[in-house]
């Protein structure tokens, strides 16, 4: 079930320069990772969610909901006819989404999500995240309201982005996904605000 699209990745993350310009400090509170080179794929179409379910993926079909599966795969349901699949560890088997333009099934179409998207994760104390994202995002992403599994299709650093909260092992984790062409701008803005709002405890550039 390994998707050709999921395996496509640029040799250099589009957020490389922004990460190279940032620095972690011993007193920092935020952990930031660049997962832009990790496998990701997507589907669209009137029955795409049912098709994904038929691929042995059990997830919440509600629009603007995120689900972490047992193998680590994250399913972002952006609408009733669109989903994005993210594979943080690079080890899960994403569904085979075939070739661009060729239907996977009646009413189901592949969407390339490999090198076209950047993908950043931000984790830290809830109060610090609240303060930072109040400056970065166009909507209310406070941890008390933007609960685990939430998705916001909004603006980050004044450009379009998708933000999903998918907690991991008790840590609050925000996933930021968007157009790779905007990655350096978004990553630079995010890292700059986080540095001011509590500092960067750990930076993990793309592998």
Backbone as numpy.savetxt, mean C-alpha at the origin, in Angstrom:
# Nx Ny Nz CAx CAy CAz Cx Cy Cz
-0.09 -20.20 -9.15 -0.92 -18.99 -9.15 -0.06 -17.73 -9.15
1.21 -17.84 -9.40 2.06 -16.66 -9.39 1.81 -15.83 -10.63
1.46 -14.57 -10.44 1.08 -13.71 -11.54 2.30 -13.11 -12.22
2.33 -13.09 -13.57 3.41 -12.41 -14.25 3.50 -10.95 -13.85
2.34 -10.29 -13.74 2.34 -8.89 -13.35 2.91 -8.72 -11.96
2.62 -9.65 -11.05 3.10 -9.53 -9.68 4.61 -9.63 -9.60
5.22 -10.30 -10.58 6.66 -10.49 -10.53 7.43 -9.37 -11.21
6.71 -8.50 -11.95 7.38 -7.39 -12.62 7.74 -6.34 -11.59
8.99 -5.89 -11.60 9.40 -4.86 -10.65 10.53 -4.05 -11.26
10.54 -2.75 -11.02 11.66 -1.95 -11.50 12.91 -2.30 -10.72
14.06 -2.05 -11.31 15.31 -2.37 -10.62 15.61 -1.35 -9.52
14.97 -0.23 -9.59 15.21 0.84 -8.62 13.87 1.40 -8.18
13.66 1.49 -6.89 12.40 2.03 -6.40 12.27 3.50 -6.80
11.07 3.94 -7.13 10.88 5.36 -7.44 11.00 6.26 -6.22
11.08 5.67 -5.03 11.25 6.47 -3.80 12.68 6.43 -3.29
13.61 5.90 -4.07 14.99 5.73 -3.61 15.63 7.03 -3.17
15.49 8.06 -3.96 16.16 9.33 -3.64 15.65 9.93 -2.33
14.34 9.87 -2.12 13.76 10.42 -0.89 14.28 9.66 0.33
14.38 8.35 0.25 14.88 7.56 1.38 16.36 7.84 1.61
17.11 8.03 0.55 18.54 8.30 0.69 18.80 9.64 1.38
17.87 10.57 1.22 18.04 11.90 1.81 17.58 11.97 3.26
16.90 10.94 3.75 16.38 10.94 5.13 17.34 10.20 6.04
17.20 10.45 7.34 18.08 9.81 8.31 17.30 9.42 9.56
17.61 8.24 10.07 17.01 7.79 11.32 17.80 8.33 12.50
17.11 8.46 13.64 17.75 8.95 14.86 17.39 8.03 16.02
18.25 7.94 17.04 17.97 7.04 18.18 16.66 7.37 18.90
16.28 8.64 18.89 15.07 9.04 19.61 13.82 9.02 18.75
13.94 8.58 17.50 12.80 8.59 16.58 11.69 7.64 17.01
10.47 7.89 16.52 9.32 7.06 16.91 8.67 6.35 15.73
8.99 6.75 14.50 8.33 6.18 13.33 9.22 5.16 12.63
8.58 4.12 12.10 9.26 3.15 11.26 8.65 3.27 9.86
9.51 3.44 8.86 9.04 3.65 7.49 9.76 2.67 6.57
9.01 2.01 5.71 9.59 1.06 4.76 9.11 1.37 3.35
10.00 1.16 2.40 9.68 1.29 0.99 9.49 -0.11 0.42
8.25 -0.48 0.13 7.93 -1.80 -0.42 7.60 -1.73 -1.91
8.05 -0.68 -2.56 7.68 -0.46 -3.95 8.11 -1.59 -4.88
9.13 -2.34 -4.51 9.60 -3.43 -5.36 8.96 -4.77 -5.02
8.13 -4.80 -3.98 7.45 -6.05 -3.61 6.35 -6.36 -4.62
5.99 -7.65 -4.80 4.96 -8.01 -5.78 3.61 -7.39 -5.46
2.91 -6.99 -6.52 1.57 -6.43 -6.40 0.86 -6.61 -7.74
-0.42 -6.72 -7.68 -1.21 -6.90 -8.89 -2.62 -6.37 -8.65
-3.47 -6.41 -9.68 -4.81 -5.88 -9.52 -5.77 -6.42 -10.55
-7.04 -6.25 -10.27 -8.10 -6.66 -11.19 -9.22 -5.63 -11.17
-9.95 -5.57 -12.30 -11.15 -4.74 -12.40 -12.24 -5.53 -13.10
-13.46 -5.05 -12.95 -14.57 -5.69 -13.64 -15.73 -5.97 -12.72
-16.90 -6.15 -13.29 -18.14 -6.25 -12.50 -18.17 -7.44 -11.56
-17.43 -8.51 -11.86 -17.43 -9.68 -10.97 -16.01 -10.01 -10.50
-15.13 -9.00 -10.48 -13.73 -9.28 -10.13 -13.56 -9.77 -8.70
-14.40 -9.29 -7.78 -14.27 -9.74 -6.39 -14.67 -11.20 -6.26
-15.70 -11.59 -6.96 -16.10 -13.00 -6.95 -15.01 -13.87 -7.57
-14.38 -13.35 -8.62 -13.30 -14.11 -9.26 -12.14 -14.30 -8.30
-11.78 -13.24 -7.57 -10.70 -13.37 -6.59 -11.07 -14.39 -5.52
-12.30 -14.37 -5.07 -12.74 -15.34 -4.07 -12.62 -16.76 -4.61
-12.85 -16.93 -5.91 -12.73 -18.26 -6.51 -11.29 -18.74 -6.58
-10.34 -17.81 -6.34 -8.92 -18.16 -6.34 -8.43 -18.50 -4.92
-9.36 -18.89 -4.07 -9.07 -19.28 -2.68 -8.58 -18.11 -1.83
-9.11 -16.92 -2.09 -8.80 -15.75 -1.28 -10.05 -15.37 -0.50
-9.96 -15.38 0.82 -11.09 -15.03 1.68 -10.87 -13.62 2.23
-11.67 -12.67 1.77 -11.46 -11.28 2.16 -12.80 -10.55 2.24
-12.78 -9.40 2.90 -13.97 -8.55 3.02 -14.23 -7.87 1.68
-15.40 -8.09 1.10 -15.73 -7.53 -0.21 -16.25 -6.09 -0.14
-16.34 -5.53 1.04 -16.86 -4.17 1.19 -15.92 -3.16 0.56
-16.43 -2.25 -0.30 -15.55 -1.22 -0.86 -14.86 -0.40 0.22
-13.63 -0.03 -0.05 -12.78 0.71 0.88 -12.52 -0.07 2.16
-12.28 -1.39 1.99 -11.87 -2.23 3.10 -10.63 -3.02 2.69
-9.73 -3.20 3.65 -8.49 -3.94 3.45 -8.50 -5.19 4.32
-7.98 -6.28 3.78 -7.91 -7.54 4.51 -6.51 -8.11 4.39
-5.92 -8.49 5.53 -4.65 -9.21 5.50 -4.96 -10.71 5.59
-4.49 -11.47 4.62 -4.72 -12.90 4.60 -3.68 -13.63 5.43
-3.91 -14.91 5.68 -3.02 -15.69 6.54 -1.60 -15.75 5.98
-1.45 -15.72 4.65 -0.11 -15.80 4.05 0.58 -14.45 3.95
-0.07 -13.40 4.47 0.51 -12.06 4.44 0.02 -11.18 3.32
-0.63 -11.75 2.32 -1.18 -10.95 1.23 -2.20 -9.94 1.77
-2.16 -8.73 1.23 -3.13 -7.70 1.59 -4.02 -7.42 0.39
-5.32 -7.54 0.59 -6.30 -7.28 -0.47 -6.95 -5.93 -0.18
-6.79 -4.99 -1.10 -7.42 -3.69 -0.99 -8.61 -3.65 -1.94
-9.81 -3.60 -1.39 -11.01 -3.48 -2.22 -11.31 -1.98 -2.37
-11.01 -1.46 -3.56 -11.17 -0.03 -3.80 -12.59 0.32 -4.21
-13.29 -0.65 -4.81 -14.67 -0.46 -5.24 -15.26 -1.84 -5.48
-16.54 -1.87 -5.79 -17.16 -3.18 -6.05 -16.61 -3.83 -7.31
-15.90 -3.03 -8.13 -15.35 -3.56 -9.38 -13.84 -3.36 -9.51
-13.15 -3.21 -8.37 -11.69 -3.02 -8.45 -11.02 -3.45 -7.15
-9.91 -4.16 -7.28 -9.13 -4.56 -6.12 -7.65 -4.56 -6.47
-6.83 -4.30 -5.46 -5.37 -4.36 -5.57 -4.87 -5.37 -4.56
-3.91 -6.19 -4.96 -3.32 -7.18 -4.07 -1.85 -6.85 -3.86
-1.44 -6.83 -2.59 -0.08 -6.49 -2.21 0.54 -7.67 -1.46
1.81 -7.90 -1.70 2.51 -9.03 -1.09 3.75 -8.52 -0.37
3.62 -8.10 0.90 4.72 -7.44 1.61 6.01 -8.25 1.66
5.92 -9.54 1.97 7.13 -10.34 2.15 7.68 -10.87 0.84
6.90 -10.80 -0.22 7.35 -11.31 -1.50 7.34 -12.82 -1.59
6.62 -13.47 -0.68 6.61 -14.93 -0.65 5.25 -15.55 -0.93
4.19 -14.78 -0.76 2.85 -15.33 -1.00 2.61 -15.54 -2.49
1.66 -16.37 -2.82 1.33 -16.67 -4.21 0.11 -15.85 -4.62
0.35 -14.78 -5.37 -0.75 -13.96 -5.82 -1.46 -14.65 -6.99
-2.75 -14.36 -7.18 -3.48 -14.98 -8.29 -2.84 -14.63 -9.63
-2.91 -15.55 -10.56 -2.39 -15.32 -11.90 -3.35 -14.39 -12.63
-2.92 -13.14 -12.88 -3.79 -12.18 -13.55 -3.50 -12.09 -15.04
-2.74 -13.01 -15.58 -2.61 -13.15 -17.02 -2.01 -11.96 -17.72
-2.43 -11.73 -18.95 -1.87 -10.69 -19.81 -2.80 -9.49 -19.89
-2.21 -8.30 -19.96 -2.99 -7.08 -20.07 -3.90 -7.14 -21.30
-5.17 -6.78 -21.09 -6.11 -6.72 -22.19 -6.84 -8.02 -22.44
-6.37 -9.10 -21.87 -7.03 -10.39 -22.06 -7.88 -10.70 -20.83
-9.19 -10.84 -20.97 -10.04 -11.09 -19.79 -9.61 -12.35 -19.05
-9.68 -12.29 -17.74 -9.39 -13.46 -16.91 -10.59 -14.39 -16.86
-11.76 -13.77 -17.01 -13.05 -14.45 -17.02 -14.04 -13.42 -17.51
-15.24 -13.81 -17.89 -16.22 -12.80 -18.30 -16.41 -11.73 -17.23
-16.14 -10.47 -17.59 -16.31 -9.38 -16.65 -15.16 -9.18 -15.68
-14.00 -9.78 -15.95 -12.83 -9.65 -15.06 -11.61 -9.34 -15.91
-10.91 -8.24 -15.59 -9.78 -7.81 -16.40 -8.56 -7.53 -15.51
-7.36 -7.86 -16.00 -6.14 -7.60 -15.23 -5.78 -6.12 -15.27
-5.15 -5.64 -14.21 -4.66 -4.27 -14.13 -3.19 -4.32 -13.68
-2.26 -3.88 -14.50 -0.84 -3.91 -14.09 -0.62 -3.06 -12.83
0.01 -3.64 -11.85 0.27 -2.91 -10.61 1.72 -3.09 -10.18
2.55 -3.60 -11.06 3.95 -3.83 -10.71 4.73 -2.54 -10.56
5.48 -2.12 -11.60 6.29 -0.91 -11.49 5.48 0.38 -11.52
4.18 0.29 -11.79 3.39 1.51 -11.90 3.01 2.15 -10.58
3.18 1.42 -9.47 2.79 1.94 -8.16 3.98 2.00 -7.21
4.04 3.07 -6.40 4.91 3.05 -5.23 4.11 2.48 -4.07
4.82 2.04 -3.04 4.15 1.45 -1.86 5.03 1.70 -0.65
4.54 2.51 0.27 5.26 2.84 1.50 4.45 2.38 2.71
5.12 2.02 3.78 4.43 1.74 5.03 4.97 2.65 6.12
4.08 3.10 6.99 4.45 3.96 8.11 3.82 3.39 9.37
4.60 3.19 10.41 4.05 2.76 11.69 4.65 3.61 12.80
3.94 3.66 13.92 4.41 4.45 15.04 3.33 4.58 16.09
3.58 5.35 17.15 2.57 5.55 18.20 1.34 6.25 17.63
0.15 5.86 18.07 -1.08 6.46 17.53 -1.10 7.99 17.59
-0.71 8.56 18.71 -0.78 10.02 18.83 0.15 10.70 17.82
1.31 10.12 17.63 2.26 10.69 16.67 1.75 10.53 15.24
1.15 9.38 14.94 0.57 9.19 13.61 -0.57 10.17 13.37
-1.39 10.39 14.37 -2.50 11.33 14.25 -1.99 12.72 13.88
-0.96 13.16 14.58 -0.43 14.50 14.34 0.20 14.60 12.95
0.96 13.58 12.57 1.65 13.61 11.28 0.66 13.60 10.12
-0.32 12.69 10.16 -1.24 12.58 9.03 -2.26 13.70 8.99
-2.43 14.43 10.09 -3.28 15.62 10.03 -2.63 16.68 9.15
-1.32 16.62 9.02 -0.59 17.56 8.16 -0.44 17.03 6.74
-0.43 15.72 6.59 -0.14 15.13 5.29 -1.37 14.84 4.43
-2.47 14.46 5.06 -3.62 13.94 4.31 -4.77 14.94 4.24
-5.60 14.75 3.22 -6.73 15.66 3.00 -7.98 15.23 3.77
-7.95 14.06 4.42 -9.09 13.59 5.20 -8.62 13.20 6.59
-9.56 12.93 7.46 -9.27 12.59 8.85 -8.77 11.14 8.93
-7.49 10.96 9.22 -6.90 9.63 9.35 -6.47 9.34 10.79
-7.11 9.99 11.75 -6.79 9.71 13.14 -7.06 8.24 13.45
-6.19 7.65 14.22 -6.27 6.22 14.50 -7.56 5.82 15.19
-8.19 6.73 15.90 -9.45 6.42 16.58 -10.61 6.30 15.59
-10.47 6.91 14.43 -11.53 6.88 13.41 -11.14 6.01 12.21
-9.89 6.07 11.84 -9.38 5.30 10.70 -8.88 3.97 11.26
-9.80 3.05 11.46 -9.50 1.83 12.20 -8.84 0.78 11.30
-8.36 -0.29 11.93 -7.73 -1.38 11.19 -8.65 -1.88 10.08
-8.14 -1.98 8.86 -8.93 -2.41 7.71 -9.52 -1.28 6.89
-9.34 -0.04 7.35 -9.90 1.11 6.63 -9.05 1.47 5.41
-9.71 2.02 4.39 -9.04 2.54 3.20 -9.58 3.94 2.93
-8.69 4.86 2.60 -9.08 6.19 2.15 -8.42 6.47 0.81
-9.24 6.79 -0.18 -8.72 7.22 -1.47 -8.77 8.73 -1.45
-7.63 9.36 -1.25 -7.59 10.75 -0.86 -6.38 11.44 -1.49
-5.88 12.46 -0.82 -4.63 13.10 -1.23 -3.65 13.05 -0.08
-2.41 12.76 -0.40 -1.30 12.81 0.55 -0.26 13.73 -0.07
0.17 14.71 0.70 1.10 15.72 0.18 0.53 16.37 -1.08
-0.79 16.55 -1.10 -1.54 17.26 -2.14 -1.58 16.53 -3.48
-1.31 15.23 -3.49 -1.48 14.45 -4.71 -2.28 13.19 -4.38
-2.92 12.62 -5.36 -3.79 11.47 -5.13 -3.00 10.27 -4.63
-3.59 9.58 -3.66 -2.97 8.39 -3.09 -4.05 7.56 -2.41
-3.76 6.29 -2.23 -4.61 5.41 -1.44 -3.89 5.10 -0.14
-4.60 5.28 0.97 -4.04 4.98 2.29 -4.88 3.88 2.90
-4.22 2.83 3.35 -4.91 1.72 4.01 -4.27 1.48 5.36
-5.08 1.22 6.36 -4.55 0.83 7.66 -4.68 -0.69 7.80
-3.55 -1.35 7.88 -3.53 -2.80 8.04 -2.52 -3.11 9.14
-3.01 -3.25 10.36 -2.12 -3.45 11.51 -1.43 -4.81 11.43
-0.28 -4.88 12.10 0.53 -6.09 12.02 1.16 -6.38 13.38
0.75 -7.47 14.00 1.35 -7.85 15.27 1.18 -6.82 16.37
0.06 -6.13 16.37 -0.19 -5.11 17.39 0.29 -3.73 17.02
1.07 -3.62 15.95 1.56 -2.30 15.51 0.57 -1.67 14.54
0.32 -0.38 14.70 -0.51 0.36 13.76 0.32 0.63 12.51
-0.17 0.19 11.35 0.60 0.35 10.12 -0.29 0.98 9.05
0.18 2.09 8.50 -0.48 2.74 7.38 0.28 2.39 6.11
-0.45 1.96 5.08 0.13 1.65 3.77 -0.27 2.76 2.81
0.71 3.34 2.13 0.47 4.40 1.16 0.82 3.87 -0.23
-0.14 3.95 -1.14 0.04 3.42 -2.49 -0.40 4.49 -3.49
0.39 4.64 -4.55 0.02 5.63 -5.56 0.88 5.53 -6.79
0.70 6.47 -7.69 1.40 6.51 -8.97 2.91 6.63 -8.75
3.66 5.71 -9.36 5.11 5.71 -9.17 5.76 7.02 -9.58
5.17 7.72 -10.53 5.74 8.99 -10.98 5.73 10.04 -9.87
4.89 9.84 -8.86 4.79 10.80 -7.75 5.50 10.31 -6.50
6.17 9.18 -6.58 6.74 8.54 -5.40 7.76 9.42 -4.68
8.67 10.02 -5.42 9.72 10.80 -4.77 9.13 12.00 -4.04
8.14 12.63 -4.65 7.47 13.77 -4.01 6.76 13.34 -2.73
5.96 12.27 -2.82 5.20 11.83 -1.66 6.12 11.33 -0.56
7.09 10.50 -0.92 8.01 9.96 0.09 8.80 11.08 0.76
9.25 12.05 -0.01 9.99 13.17 0.58 9.14 13.96 1.55
7.87 14.22 1.17 6.98 14.97 2.05 6.67 14.18 3.31
6.38 12.90 3.16 6.05 12.06 4.32 7.23 11.97 5.27
8.40 11.68 4.74 9.58 11.55 5.60 9.92 12.88 6.28
9.71 13.98 5.58 9.99 15.28 6.18 9.06 15.59 7.35
7.77 15.32 7.17 6.81 15.56 8.26 7.07 14.62 9.43
7.33 13.35 9.14 7.59 12.40 10.23 8.82 12.79 11.02
9.82 13.30 10.35 11.04 13.74 11.04 10.72 14.87 12.02
9.76 15.70 11.67 9.38 16.82 12.53 8.43 16.40 13.64
7.65 15.37 13.41 6.60 14.98 14.34 7.00 13.90 15.34
8.24 13.56 15.40 8.69 12.54 16.35 9.97 11.86 15.95
10.34 12.02 14.70 11.60 11.47 14.22 11.48 10.06 13.68
12.44 9.69 12.88 12.45 8.38 12.22 13.31 7.42 13.01
12.69 6.39 13.56 13.43 5.39 14.33 14.13 4.41 13.41
13.46 4.05 12.31 14.04 3.10 11.38 13.53 3.35 9.98
14.46 3.30 9.03 14.14 3.44 7.61 14.54 2.15 6.92
13.63 1.61 6.13 13.96 0.41 5.36 13.76 0.72 3.89
14.85 1.01 3.18 14.74 1.26 1.74 14.31 0.00 1.01
13.92 0.17 -0.25 13.52 -0.99 -1.06 14.69 -1.94 -1.22
14.40 -3.24 -1.16 15.44 -4.25 -1.31 15.89 -4.33 -2.75
